[in-house]
Amino acid sequence: ENWEKIEEMRQEEVERLRAMLTVATSAAIKGDLGGVREVRAISDQLAKLNGLYAPVRQDVNLTSDIIKVTLTNGDDS
């Protein structure tokens, strides 16, 4: 049920972005640089929502140092 709701929300967002893309594309075709930037940004977001980008490999190196810690209750006796 949650997955269905998530998919429904994703689809609504895709439809909203496509409507915005139509307007931005019209401006971009007329030579509006702001429209061009919007087309690129909207296209990028659509690609992300639709899983079109390949996963990016990230190498992670973890190191750990062991630190000895002595806890006291503050009573020196």
Disulfide bonds with the S-S distance in Angstrom:
none
